Amino acid sequence: MVSDAESAPVFAKPPVTLREVAAAAGVSVATASKALNGQGRMTAETRERIRETARLLGFRPNSLAQSLLRKRSFTVGLLTNDTYGRFSLPLMAGVSDALVDKGVSVFLCNVEDDQRLGQLHVEAMLDKRVDGIVATGKRIDRHLPVDLSNLRIPVVYAFTQPDPGAVGLVSDDAGGARLAVEHFLRLGRRRIAHVTGPAGFAVVHTRAEAWRGVLKENGLTTSEPLLGAWSEGWGHEAVEKLFGKAGRGGQPDAIFCGNDQIARGVIDALRERGIRVPDDVGVIGFDNWEIVAEATRPPLTSVDMNLASLGREAGLALLSLVDGQPAAPGIRKLPCRLVVRQSCGSPPG
């Protein structure tokens, strides 16, 4: 049998009001409001007492009222066409990390490669009166399929091509490639091949130029990079090209790959040929996609583009623009880092 108490309806408690906080703290409503908003003249002890009272009562300020007061919504939008979130999700984590302590929320909209969908998302963001937009994508040499150049709110571009006169942040691909090749050289590797992606990507040429440059600086001969798909299958094919005909003396002792999927295919193909990684051939990838790099056997050394840090810098840049601070237009390159695992070997003893 169910008692009357058990069957009685449950009602949510009404939110604590500013008037209740003021009464509990023994101050006026105006003083309580100023204390909680960091305004007005009062002793530090009084301000802290009011804030502690609000915390104990569970008081939450009315975000709509604050938005109207400060003429800000305390939200920013993140637009991307990176459907799988490979690049946009870690970048969004960085943006959120930069803004959460400022009371700013971030919401993600995927525009895919659809101009109409992109425009709908932008209009929805403007209707919600977002304070600004971070635009990001799946490659740095393409615009998103939506025009953001004439909006009346700040826009910061991260890992996608910016509009002229805008603020853009990208990873230093050339610097990342140099990290990989220089690491091979420190390990005593001298015949370093490069297997990378399609010619239509700007990063392919940027990284290849850096690879070639480091080899030349060290008096080593260079060959042409092998260009193909961003896939494990292409990694298999590339090993056939590198090891299928050349004699042992002409075969590479290290392979720098344009992404982790290619590198994983390279390692699998080398194993099938009885070539030991890293004893005979060292392998380094690019992207540090942990779900791939850590599952590769042996685990893959890879260049990390520091996308979370990139997102954090983008968030801080947007916040400065929202606050009316000037920002120099143009593209800013942020450094990569090399995450060393077992696929490239140890220095000679």
Backbone torsions as a table, in degrees:
resi	resn	phi	psi	omega
1	MET	NA	136.7	-178.1
2	VAL	-93.6	127.5	179.6
3	SER	-74.3	164.7	178.1
4	ASP	-61.8	-35.7	-179.6
5	ALA	-65.7	-38.8	-178.4
6	GLU	-71.9	-28.5	-176.7
7	SER	-92.8	-6.7	-177.8
8	ALA	-67.1	140.6	179.7
9	PRO	-65.6	149.4	179.2
10	VAL	-104.3	127.4	179.6
11	PHE	-113.8	141.1	176.9
12	ALA	-69.5	140.1	177.9
13	LYS	-69.1	140.5	177.9
14	PRO	-66.3	150.1	-179.2
15	PRO	-64.1	148.3	177.0
16	VAL	-67.2	134.5	-178.3
17	THR	-96.3	161.6	176.4
18	LEU	-61.3	-34.2	179.3
19	ARG	-63.1	-38.4	178.8
20	GLU	-67.3	-39.3	177.1
21	VAL	-61.9	-46.0	-179.4
22	ALA	-60.5	-43.8	-179.1
23	ALA	-63.9	-42.4	-179.0
24	ALA	-67.5	-32.4	-179.5
25	ALA	-87.5	-9.1	178.7
26	GLY	73.5	34.1	179.3
27	VAL	-131.3	173.9	177.1
28	SER	-77.0	162.5	177.3
29	VAL	-61.5	-39.5	-179.4
30	ALA	-62.7	-42.7	179.4
31	THR	-66.1	-41.6	178.3
32	ALA	-61.1	-42.7	-179.9
33	SER	-62.3	-44.8	-179.1
34	LYS	-65.4	-39.1	180.0
35	ALA	-64.0	-43.3	-177.4
36	LEU	-74.3	-21.3	179.1
37	ASN	-100.4	6.8	179.0
38	GLY	68.5	28.7	-177.5
39	GLN	-119.7	174.8	174.1
40	GLY	74.8	164.4	179.5
41	ARG	-99.4	126.1	176.3
42	MET	-167.1	164.1	179.4
43	THR	-70.3	153.8	177.7
44	ALA	-59.7	-34.5	179.5
45	GLU	-64.3	-42.6	179.6
46	THR	-65.5	-44.8	-179.1
47	ARG	-61.2	-43.4	-178.8
48	GLU	-68.0	-37.4	179.1
49	ARG	-63.7	-40.8	178.8
50	ILE	-66.4	-42.9	-179.8
51	ARG	-65.5	-39.7	178.6
52	GLU	-67.0	-38.1	176.5
53	THR	-61.7	-44.3	178.8
54	ALA	-61.3	-40.7	-179.6
55	ARG	-65.1	-44.3	-178.6
56	LEU	-65.7	-34.1	179.4
57	LEU	-80.1	-11.9	-177.9
58	GLY	78.1	29.6	-178.4
59	PHE	-71.9	133.1	174.9
60	ARG	-122.4	123.7	-178.9
61	PRO	-64.5	151.3	177.8
62	ASN	-74.2	107.1	-174.6
63	SER	-65.3	-33.7	178.7
64	LEU	-65.6	-44.0	179.7
65	ALA	-63.1	-40.8	178.3
66	GLN	-63.9	-39.8	179.5
67	SER	-61.5	-43.3	179.7
68	LEU	-66.2	-38.1	-178.7
69	LEU	-65.7	-44.6	-175.4
70	ARG	-95.5	-0.8	-179.0
71	LYS	57.8	38.5	176.9
72	ARG	-140.4	150.7	178.8
73	SER	-96.4	-12.9	-176.8
74	PHE	57.1	36.5	171.8
75	THR	-136.2	147.6	171.9
76	VAL	-130.6	152.4	178.4
77	GLY	-103.0	148.3	173.8
78	LEU	-121.3	116.6	-179.7
79	LEU	-102.2	136.7	178.4
80	THR	-150.4	156.7	169.9
81	ASN	-114.5	14.6	177.8
82	ASP	-82.4	85.3	-170.9
83	THR	-54.8	-41.0	-175.1
84	TYR	-87.6	-6.0	177.4
85	GLY	74.5	12.9	-177.6
86	ARG	-56.9	-42.4	-178.6
87	PHE	-104.4	-34.4	-173.3
88	SER	-73.0	-32.3	-176.5
89	LEU	-69.1	-48.5	175.2
90	PRO	-64.6	-32.7	177.7
91	LEU	-66.6	-41.2	178.4
92	MET	-63.8	-36.7	177.8
93	ALA	-60.2	-39.6	177.9
94	GLY	-67.5	-41.7	177.2
95	VAL	-60.1	-47.4	-178.9
96	SER	-62.4	-40.6	-179.9
97	ASP	-61.1	-37.3	-179.1
98	ALA	-71.6	-29.8	-170.4
99	LEU	-104.6	-17.7	-172.7
100	VAL	-62.3	-38.1	179.8
101	ASP	-71.4	-13.5	177.2
102	LYS	-93.8	4.9	-179.8
103	GLY	75.3	20.7	-177.2
104	VAL	-104.8	131.4	177.9
105	SER	-99.5	151.7	-179.6
106	VAL	-121.7	132.9	172.3
107	PHE	-127.2	140.8	-171.1
108	LEU	-97.7	136.0	173.4
109	CYS	-127.5	125.3	179.1
110	ASN	-95.1	115.0	-178.0
111	VAL	-92.8	-2.1	-175.4
112	GLU	51.5	-132.8	175.0
113	ASP	-121.3	35.2	-172.7
114	ASP	-109.7	112.3	-177.6
115	GLN	-62.4	-41.6	-179.5
116	ARG	-64.0	-43.4	179.2
117	LEU	-64.0	-40.1	178.4
118	GLY	-60.9	-43.1	-179.9
119	GLN	-65.6	-37.8	177.9
120	LEU	-62.2	-42.4	179.7
121	HIS	-65.9	-40.6	179.4
122	VAL	-63.3	-44.5	179.5
123	GLU	-63.2	-37.5	178.0
124	ALA	-65.2	-39.3	178.2
125	MET	-64.8	-41.2	179.5
126	LEU	-66.9	-36.8	177.2
127	ASP	-62.9	-34.5	178.8
128	LYS	-83.0	-0.3	177.4
129	ARG	57.3	47.4	175.3
130	VAL	-60.9	150.4	-178.9
131	ASP	-76.7	-22.0	180.0
132	GLY	-176.9	176.5	-177.0
133	ILE	-134.1	136.7	167.1
134	VAL	-104.9	122.8	179.5
135	ALA	-104.1	128.3	179.3
136	THR	-140.7	163.5	-175.6
137	GLY	-148.3	-161.9	-179.2
138	LYS	-105.3	0.9	173.6
139	ARG	-159.3	152.2	-171.3
140	ILE	-88.1	-7.5	-175.4
141	ASP	-107.7	21.1	178.2
142	ARG	-135.6	143.5	172.7
143	HIS	-78.0	152.5	167.5
144	LEU	-66.1	153.7	-177.2
145	PRO	-79.1	46.6	179.6
146	VAL	-157.1	142.8	-177.8
147	ASP	-87.1	118.1	179.4
148	LEU	-114.5	11.4	-169.1
149	SER	-76.6	-23.9	-173.9
150	ASN	-118.8	26.5	177.3
151	LEU	-75.5	155.6	-179.5
152	ARG	-93.0	17.0	176.0
153	ILE	-127.6	156.8	-179.0
154	PRO	-65.9	146.0	175.7
155	VAL	-132.1	130.7	174.7
156	VAL	-119.1	135.8	-178.4
157	TYR	-103.9	133.5	179.0
158	ALA	-136.7	122.0	179.8
159	PHE	60.8	36.9	171.9
160	THR	-159.8	161.4	-175.5
161	GLN	-72.1	125.7	-178.5
162	PRO	-83.5	162.6	171.0
163	ASP	-74.4	156.1	177.4
164	PRO	-57.4	135.8	178.5
165	GLY	82.1	1.7	-179.3
166	ALA	-97.5	171.0	176.7
167	VAL	-92.6	125.8	179.6
168	GLY	-129.7	142.1	177.0
169	LEU	-127.1	131.8	178.6
170	VAL	-139.0	164.2	173.6
171	SER	-78.8	150.0	178.9
172	ASP	-82.5	89.3	-176.6
173	ASP	-64.2	-40.3	178.6
174	ALA	-62.9	-44.2	178.2
175	GLY	-62.2	-38.5	177.9
176	GLY	-64.6	-41.9	178.0
177	ALA	-63.2	-41.0	178.7
178	ARG	-61.9	-39.7	177.5
179	LEU	-56.3	-44.7	-177.5
180	ALA	-65.6	-49.3	-175.9
181	VAL	-68.2	-41.7	178.9
182	GLU	-64.1	-33.7	176.8
183	HIS	-65.1	-43.3	176.2
184	PHE	-57.8	-44.3	-179.0
185	LEU	-62.0	-40.4	178.0
186	ARG	-64.0	-26.9	178.9
187	LEU	-84.5	1.3	179.2
188	GLY	88.1	6.8	177.5
189	ARG	-78.6	139.8	-177.3
190	ARG	-129.2	-22.6	179.8
191	ARG	-105.9	84.9	-170.2
192	ILE	-104.4	110.3	177.9
193	ALA	-88.6	161.4	178.9
194	HIS	-129.3	119.8	178.7
195	VAL	-116.9	121.0	-171.4
196	THR	-141.1	-166.2	-171.4
197	GLY	-91.4	-161.1	-174.0
198	PRO	-70.0	151.3	-177.9
199	ALA	-64.8	-21.1	-177.0
200	GLY	-75.0	-2.5	-179.9
201	PHE	-101.2	129.0	-179.5
202	ALA	-61.0	-36.4	-177.6
203	VAL	-64.7	-27.8	178.3
204	VAL	-59.8	-45.2	-178.3
205	HIS	-75.3	-36.1	178.5
206	THR	-62.4	-46.9	-179.0
207	ARG	-70.0	-38.7	179.2
208	ALA	-64.2	-40.1	179.0
209	GLU	-63.9	-39.5	178.4
210	ALA	-67.4	-43.0	176.7
211	TRP	-56.4	-48.6	-179.6
212	ARG	-64.7	-39.7	-178.2
213	GLY	-63.1	-43.5	179.9
214	VAL	-63.8	-41.4	179.6
215	LEU	-63.1	-44.1	179.9
216	LYS	-64.3	-40.3	178.7
217	GLU	-59.6	-26.6	-178.4
218	ASN	-103.0	15.4	175.1
219	GLY	70.1	24.0	-178.6
220	LEU	-102.5	147.9	179.1
221	THR	-75.5	150.4	179.5
222	THR	-122.6	152.4	174.2
223	SER	-116.1	-176.2	176.2
224	GLU	-81.2	139.9	174.6
225	PRO	-66.1	152.0	176.9
226	LEU	-94.2	119.9	-176.5
227	LEU	-106.4	137.0	179.4
228	GLY	-163.5	-151.7	-178.3
229	ALA	-82.3	160.9	174.7
230	TRP	-82.8	67.3	-171.8
231	SER	-148.4	158.8	175.0
232	GLU	-63.4	-36.2	179.2
233	GLY	-58.2	-41.9	178.2
234	TRP	-66.4	-33.3	175.6
235	GLY	-60.5	-41.7	175.4
236	HIS	-60.7	-48.1	-178.8
237	GLU	-61.5	-39.8	-177.5
238	ALA	-64.4	-37.1	177.7
239	VAL	-63.7	-38.1	176.1
240	GLU	-60.8	-41.1	179.2
241	LYS	-67.9	-37.9	-176.6
242	LEU	-78.7	-33.4	-172.4
243	PHE	-117.2	-1.5	-175.0
244	GLY	-72.6	-34.8	-173.1
245	LYS	-121.1	-39.9	-172.3
246	ALA	-63.1	147.3	174.1
247	GLY	-69.2	166.7	-174.9
248	ARG	-56.5	-36.0	-178.5
249	GLY	-67.3	-24.1	-178.3
250	GLY	-97.5	-0.7	-178.2
251	GLN	-84.0	148.6	-179.0
252	PRO	-69.5	152.5	171.9
253	ASP	-107.1	4.2	176.3
254	ALA	-157.2	146.6	178.7
255	ILE	-132.8	120.8	175.1
256	PHE	-97.5	120.7	-173.4
257	CYS	-107.3	148.6	-175.6
258	GLY	-73.1	-20.4	171.1
259	ASN	-156.2	174.5	-173.5
260	ASP	-73.6	-29.1	178.5
261	GLN	-67.2	-43.9	175.5
262	ILE	-59.3	-45.3	-177.8
263	ALA	-60.9	-39.7	179.9
264	ARG	-65.3	-40.7	176.3
265	GLY	-63.7	-38.5	177.9
266	VAL	-61.9	-47.2	-178.0
267	ILE	-63.4	-42.9	178.7
268	ASP	-62.1	-42.0	-179.3
269	ALA	-68.2	-37.8	176.6
270	LEU	-63.5	-42.6	178.9
271	ARG	-60.6	-41.4	179.8
272	GLU	-63.3	-26.1	178.5
273	ARG	-89.3	0.2	-178.4
274	GLY	78.4	17.6	178.3
275	ILE	-94.9	124.0	-172.9
276	ARG	-83.9	135.7	175.1
277	VAL	-115.5	120.9	10.4
278	PRO	-101.1	4.2	-173.2
279	ASP	-55.8	-48.6	-179.1
280	ASP	-91.1	-41.5	-176.9
281	VAL	-138.0	127.3	173.9
282	GLY	-89.4	149.7	-178.3
283	VAL	-134.4	133.5	173.8
284	ILE	-128.5	136.5	177.8
285	GLY	-104.3	-168.3	179.9
286	PHE	-142.9	136.9	178.1
287	ASP	115.3	-29.9	-174.4
288	ASN	50.2	50.8	174.0
289	TRP	-75.7	99.7	-166.1
290	GLU	-60.3	-34.4	-179.0
291	ILE	-63.0	-26.3	176.4
292	VAL	-93.1	-50.0	-173.1
293	ALA	-61.6	-42.7	-176.2
294	GLU	-78.1	-22.0	179.4
295	ALA	-88.9	-10.8	178.0
296	THR	-69.9	148.5	179.0
297	ARG	-120.9	111.1	-0.4
298	PRO	-74.2	161.8	178.7
299	PRO	-53.2	143.0	-167.2
300	LEU	-91.6	126.8	167.1
301	THR	-71.6	136.3	-173.8
302	SER	-152.1	153.5	176.0
303	VAL	-83.8	124.8	179.3
304	ASP	-98.4	127.1	-178.6
305	MET	-81.5	3.0	177.3
306	ASN	54.1	50.1	-175.3
307	LEU	-65.9	-33.3	177.8
308	ALA	-65.1	-41.3	177.5
309	SER	-66.2	-38.0	177.1
310	LEU	-61.1	-43.8	178.4
311	GLY	-64.8	-38.9	179.0
312	ARG	-62.3	-45.3	179.5
313	GLU	-64.0	-37.6	177.8
314	ALA	-64.5	-41.7	178.5
315	GLY	-63.2	-43.1	178.9
316	LEU	-66.2	-38.8	177.8
317	ALA	-63.8	-41.4	178.9
318	LEU	-65.2	-41.9	179.6
319	LEU	-60.9	-39.5	177.7
320	SER	-62.7	-42.4	179.0
321	LEU	-64.9	-40.8	178.6
322	VAL	-62.1	-36.8	-180.0
323	ASP	-80.7	4.5	176.7
324	GLY	86.1	10.5	178.7
325	GLN	-82.9	137.8	179.2
326	PRO	-71.8	151.0	177.5
327	ALA	-137.5	135.0	-179.5
328	ALA	-68.8	127.4	178.5
329	PRO	-71.6	164.8	178.9
330	GLY	117.1	177.5	-176.8
331	ILE	-96.6	128.7	176.7
332	ARG	-110.2	129.1	-178.7
333	LYS	-99.2	130.1	178.4
334	LEU	-105.2	143.4	-174.4
335	PRO	-68.2	150.1	171.7
336	CYS	-93.5	175.8	174.0
337	ARG	-139.4	154.5	179.8
338	LEU	-100.2	123.3	176.8
339	VAL	-99.1	109.0	-172.7
340	VAL	-89.1	124.2	172.4
341	ARG	-122.7	-148.3	-170.0
342	GLN	-93.8	-3.7	-169.2
343	SER	-81.5	-6.1	-177.5
344	CYS	-113.7	-7.4	174.6
345	GLY	87.5	179.7	-179.3
346	SER	-110.9	159.7	177.9
347	PRO	-60.9	150.4	177.2
348	PRO	-61.8	141.7	-176.6
349	GLY	-73.5	NA	NA
